[in-house]
Structures are given as C-alpha cells and as structure tokens.
Amino acid sequence: MSNIEVRFFQAGKEFADEIRKSIQESKETCIAVAFVKEDGFNEIDESLTKALSKRYKIKFIIGASTDLGITDYSVLSRLLKLKRKYKRFLVKRYNNAGFHPKLFIFRNENDVKIIIGSSNLTGGGVEKNVEANLILKTEPNNDLYQTIITEFNKWFDGAGKLTDKFLHYYRKKLKQYTQLRRKNTNSLKDNYRTPLPKEEEKYRVDAGPVFWKIAPGRAGWQWKLWKEQIVKGIGIIAIGWEDLDVIMSYDEERAIKEIKNYYGRGVNARYIYKQGKFFYRDMKEGDIVVAYSRGTIFGIGKIIEREPYYQEINNWETKPFPNRRKVEWLLIDKPIKPPKKYAKVLSTYDTIHLIKDEATINYIRRLIEKSI
C-alpha cells in the first residue's frame, strides 16, 4: 500500500474551508451523506457551482428518509436544479433510515483526498458540533482508496433517482408523518422506499491477489491472437463489446440503458454490464488471471497495470476484443487439462468469473510455482 497522510479534523471553520477548497480543486468529487440541511448546504453551494463551471465531475448521494425527515426538502430541490443545469452533476438519493455514511472523496490525476467521519452536511456537522473526522491523502492506485470508491459506486448504482415526482412525494410524506407522530403512530406505507445495497464481497486492503478465470473466446479461439501480443513474457487479456470503456464510466442504470441502445434490446444487458464491471472496476493490479475455456488452461498471468485500455479494432472478424489489460504471463508453455474437480469450478458460462474455491486457487498456485 502506498503512503497515506492522515489528519484529524473537528467541525469548524478550518474543516468547512477544507471541504470547499477540495471541491473547487478536484476534477472528480464524490459525496455520500445521510443528512443535508440548508445551513450545511450553504457552506458548499458556491463551491459546487464553481467546480461544475470548470466542467469537473460531481457525484452526490443524499439520504432522504421520510421516516426521519431530517434532510431539508429545499436542499433536494436545489440539488435537482443543479442536476438539470450541469450534465456532470450526478445526484441520487436513499429513502431509507439505514443510509448513514458521511463520506467525501476528492480525486485528481495524481492524488486523492478522502474525508470520513461523523460530520453530515448540516450547520452543526460542518461548523458547530463536536465531530470526529479523518482526512486521508494518498494516490489513486492506493488499495484503500480503491476499496472506498468501489463501495461508493455500489451505493450510487443502488440509489434511487432524484426527480420532481419524488420531491413532491417527500414533501407530502413529511406532512403526513408529522400528523401521524402527533397521534403516536407510524403506520404509513412508503412506496418510495430505497433498499440498502448488500455487501456481495469483502473488499480488499492488502489482502493479496484475487484469482479470475477469463475465457480467450469460445473454445479458446482467441488464445492464438493473445499469444501474438506477447513480448518478453508481457502480453494482454481482452474482452469484446465495442465502446465498453465509455459505457462503464456511467452508473449501472445508465450503463444498462446504453448497452440496450447500442447493442440492441435482444442482448443480455446486465450480463454485459457485469462483465464490464469485472474488467474495468474489480480486477486489480497484481491479480492472477487464468485463461481457460472448454476444459483447458491456456495460460496463467498476473495483471501488471492498474488501468485497462481500449484498442481500436480494424478487423472485427479476427480480432474482436478491444478492451484490454496488460499481464505478465507466468505459465504459457503448453495447454493444461486440469483435474475434473478444478475444471468444474473453472467451467462457467461467462467470460470472466471470480474464482472463490480455495482448492482451485491452491491448484493454480502450485502450477505457477512449478513454472518458476
């Protein structure tokens, strides 16, 4: 893990200044907070506008629980106006009292700043209360940052849309809940409840490499082309789907919509999205990849660069895999037929698959050790 600079911040002017400055200076800002009040939002409103005017990107997740009614309706309305004015401002909401983070992420090309602690975007949380916040400064390839941004993106993908219809509903519910609380009852149905995201995997911080199966085409027909790219042991893994790199820069909802529009409604858009997510977001530098198809291990490699890249393709009939990652091949001497118990784990229908079975992982490790 690369070095991390850590500072402790109490709420107050210095903390508020740090947030405002970071928003204005960061090309990409991600914010997830449970509560936002007018006095807290006023602290950053001007900074948001300045950043968006520079064409910086901002993703904002706000807690808008009708059970609690703490976030101001007026703030939701202001956020919706910003969303309509600036294409690079992406805002979503959780109508669920269990959505409770206080997270600010600021990224530039060579540095990342993360604020995590107890401060909501309220006047008290930013300026007046006794709060406890850590500011972490590191680099974009840091494992901890990768863990946190992966979690944030999952929250964003699972959040609900912020629309006029929801704002009307939110204001109406707040009035109804106020009346019910006076009667000491909470028996009001909420049709706009946002389910909380589920934790599918434990995220990795210095946990060692993850093992992936990746198919070099059906029945391994692309393996020959992959081998042509190898120079002094360095080569590629690749998957298909034109313009997938652009599509994967969107949140899940928009990405799936773009996939349907681009490839036609007959495609399995969620499958393509999942494969793209594995390739562009979940695979990390240092992970082990097993080129496997139809009962054969063609090669075993290690990812050696943090970011994938998109290669323009001239001949789609012979080389239709434009989404690529650089790997160091650890084993490519000859194809291997693994024992049935391991082949059963590797023989999945999808192009990319996370290998979880410890026995199969240990088998792959033994193959690597023998080849070294």
N, C-alpha and C positions, 0 to 999 in steps of 0.2 A: 504493500500500500504506500502511495506517495505521502509526503509530509502534509500534515494538517495544522493550520494555525487556528487556535481556539481562543475566543474571548467571551467573557461573561457580561451580560447587559441587564440592568434593571430597567423598568419602564422610566421614561423621562425624555427630556429634550434631546439628549445625545442619541438615544435609541430611535426616536422619531426621525431625527436627521439622517441616521444611518439607513433607514428604510427608504426615505425619499431620495437620497443620493444614489442608492443602489438601483432603484427603479429607473432613474434617468440615465444611468451609465451602463445598463446591461442590455445587450441585444436580445436576450430572452429572459423573461420573468415568469415564474410560476408561483401562484399564491393559493393556499388552501386554508381557510379559517372557518371556524364554527359560527361565529357571531360577528356581524358588522353593524355598527351604529353610525348615525350621522356624524357625531363628533370624531369618531375614529376614521371614517372615510374621508372627511375633510382634510385630514392630515396628509393623505396621499393622492387626492384627486388631481391636483395640478401636476404632480409628478407623472401620473399615468398618462395624462394628455400630452405632456412634453415627450415622453418616450414613444407614444403611438405616433406623434407627428414626425418623429425620426424614422418611422417605419420599423420600430422594434416590435417584437412579438411578445404578447402577454396572455397567459392562460390563468384563469381565475375560477376557483371553486368556492362557492359560498354556502354556508349552512342556512337553510330557510325552513326550519321546522315549524309547522303550525301547532305542534304540541307545546313548544316553548315560546314561540312568538317574540324572540329576543331581537333577531335581525330586523332592522327598520325596513318597512315597505318602501319608503322613499329611496333608500340605498339600492334596492333591487331595481327600482325604476331608473335610477341614474346609470346603473350598470348596463341595463338594456339599451339605453340611449347610446352609450359608448360602443356597445356591440354593433349597433346599426351604423354608426358613423365610421368605425375603423374595422376593416376586414381582418387585421392582425390581432384584434382583441377577441379572444375566445372565452366565453363565460358560461358556466353551468352551475347547477345547484343540487343540494341534497335536502329533501324534505324528510328528515329523519333525525330524531334527537340524539341518535348514536353517532352522528358525524361530528367529530370533536377535535380535529387537528388544528394546530397553529404552526404553519409551515410556510416559509418564504425561500424561494430558490432564485438566484440571480446568476446567469451564465453569460460569459463572453467566450471568445475563441480559445483563450489560453488560461482562463481562470474561472472558478466557481465560488460563489458565496452562498451559504445556507444558514438561515436563521430558524431555529427550532426551540420551542419553549412553551410558555404559558400565556403569552400575550395574544388576545384576539384583536381585531381591528375595531376597538372601541376606545373612547377617550380614556377610560381607566386603564385598559390594556396597553395602550401606547404611551400614555403620559403620566398617569396618576397612581395606579395601583402598585402594590408590592408584587412584582413579577420576577420570573427566573427564565432567562433566555441565553442560549449559546449561539454565537456566530462562528461558523466554521469556514475557513478559507482553504481551498485546495485546487486541484487541477481536474479538467473534465474526464480524464481517464482513471480517476480515483475510484476504488471499489465501493466506498461508502456512498459517494455521490451517485454512482450507477445504481446502487440499491435504492436510494431515496427517490431518484427520478423515475425508476421503474414503478415504484409504488404509487407515486403521484399520477403517472399516466394511467394506471389501472383505476384509480379513483376517478379521474377525468372521464375515462371511457364509460364508466358505470353511472355517471351522474345524469340527472335529468336536464332537459332544456329549460332555459330561462326565456319565457315568452310572455306576451301580453295576457294570454289566457291564464297562465299560471299566476301572474301578478294579480289579476282580478280575483282568482280563487284564493290566493294567500290573504289578501285584504279582507275578503268575505269571511274566511275561516277565523281570522284573528278576532273579528267582531263576535262571531258565534261562540268561540271558545271563551271569550270574556264573559258572555252571558251565562254559559254553562258553568264556569268556575264560580260565579256568584250563587249558583244553585248547588254547588258542591258535587258536580258530576262531570265526567269526561266521556260520555257515551256518544261521541260524534264520529261517524265514519269519515275516513280520509281517503279519497280516491286518487290522490296525487302522491301517495307515499313512495319515497325512493328507497329501494332496498340497498343495504350497505354492501360494498364489494366484499367478496370472500377471498380469503388468503389461499391461493391454489398451491403455491410453493413457498418454501422458506428461502428468503433472499440471501445472497452470498456476500459475505465480507471476509476476505482472506480464507475462504473455505476450500481452496484448491479447485482444480479444473472440473467442469461438468462434461459428461460424455454424451455425444449426439450421434445418431445414425442419420446419414444423408445419402439418398439414392442418386447415383450418377445416371439418371434416366431409367426408363423401364428396361429391366433385364440388363442394366449396366451399359447400355449402348453409348453413353457419353464418356465412359471412362477413358477410352482411347483418346478422345479430344482433350480431356483433362490432363492426361499424361504428356501430350504435346506441349503443354504450357510449363512443364517442369524444367527448371534451370538450377543446377546445383542443389537439388532437393527442395527448392521453393516452387510452389505451384498454386493452384486455386481449387476451391469448391464453388459450385454455381447452381443457381436455380433459375427457372424461367419466369414468364409473365412480364411483358413489356411495361415500362414506366412504373414498376412496382416501387422503386425508390421514392418517387414523388408521392404515390398513394400512401406509403407508410409514414409520411410526415404528418398525415391527418389523424384525428382521433378516430376511434373504432367506428362510430356511427357513420361519419362522413366517408371513411375509407371503404366500408362495405358498399355504400351507395355508389361511390366512384367505380368500384370493381364491377358492379352490375351494369353501370352505364358504359364502361369501357369494353368489357368482355362479353356483354350480353346477359340477359336475365336467366339464361339457361345454366350459367356456371354456378358452382357452389362457392358463393362469395365469402362465406365465413371460413371455409377451408383455406381459400387463398389468403385471406387476412391472417389466419393463424400461422400459416407457413411463412408469410412475410414478417410477422411479428417475431417468430423464432429467429429468422435470418438477420433481420435488421436491428432488433432490440435485445433479444435474450441471449444469443450467442456472444461470448466474451473472448477477448484475447487470452490465450492460454488454454482454452477449452480443447478437448480431444474430439475429433470427428472420425467416424468410421464410414467409409464409402462402401455401402452394402446394397445388394439387390439380388433377388432370386437365389438365395442360399449361398451367396459368395461375398466374401470380404475382398474388395479390390485393393484397398489401401487404408492406412490409418495415419492421420495427420494431426498437427497442432495449429490452431489459429494463431497467427503471429502479428496481426494488426487489429487495432480496436474498431475501426470503421469499415464496413463493406463499401463497395463501389459499384457503379453501373457502367457496363461496357456496351457501347453502341454496336449493334449487330448488323452485318451486311447480308449474311446468308442465313436466314432463319430455318432453312431446311436441314442444314448440317450443324449449325452452332446456335441453338435457340435458347441458351442460358446466359442472359446478360447480367444478372445480379450475382456479384462475385465477392469472395473473401480470399485473402492470401493465407496460405497454410505452409507449414514446413512438414513435408511428408516423412514420417518415421518408419513406415513399412509399405513398400511398393514392389518388392522383388517378384512376388508371384501371387496369384489369387489363392485364397484360403477358404476351404469349406469347413465352417465351424461345426462342432457337435450340435445335434438336434436341439438340446435344451437351450443353447445360446442362440441358435438360428431362429428358434421360436420367438425369442424376445426381440430380435432384430427385424424379423419379417413383419413389419407393419405396412399398412396400405399407403401411408403418407410419405411424402418426400423427405421431410425432416421429422425426427422423433427424438424426444428426450429419453435417454437410457437411464432407468432408475434401478434396475435389478443389480444388486451388488455382486452376485456371482458372475454375471456377464461382464460387469465393469472389471472385476479382478481377472477374468479371462483375457480381456483386451490389454490390461496392464502387462500380463505375462507375455503376450505376443510382442508388445513394444520392447520389453526387457530382453527378449531373445534376439531381437533385431539390432539392438545397440551393441 
